[in-house]
Amino acid sequence: MARICIVGISGKLGRYMVQHALDLGHEVVGVCRPGSVGKLDRFAGRITVFPGATDDRAVIGQAVAGCDAVLTVLAPWGIKGYATGTAQAVLDLAPPGARLVFSRGWHITRDGRDV
């Protein structure tokens, strides 16, 4: 059994990955915005959630501690380097030897000015 962290755990892909990992007998922890924690109610008691911004290094550090793998599955917001900050925090703070997977969802512009 592995300890797996899913950054972006409350999204569509994140929730799919939670179910898949639990079905395989893995321990699952994850990070999502505080307002999205309720999307994970069906997994209550079976996962550990660290609510916070995914580019918050303190939150990422807590979540990835002791993990064998970190899956980063978010839709980038395209503002203020948010997704870049998330990726850098995972790269810097994941345990040495942990498997790292970075994926991103389809980006939909929030204000038409995103690049």
Number of C-alpha atoms within 10 A of each C-alpha: 10 14 18 25 29 26 29 24 29 27 18 13 17 22 18 12 19 25 15 12 17 16 9 11 12 16 17 23 23 27 29 24 15 13 10 15 16 11 14 17 11 11 14 10 7 13 17 15 22 19 17 18 18 25 20 14 18 13 18 26 16 15 26 26 14 16 20 18 20 24 21 24 21 25 16 18 14 16 13 8 12 16 19 14 15 22 17 13 20 25 14 13 16 23 18 11 9 16 13 15 12 12 11 13 12 8 12 12 13 10 6 7 8 11 6
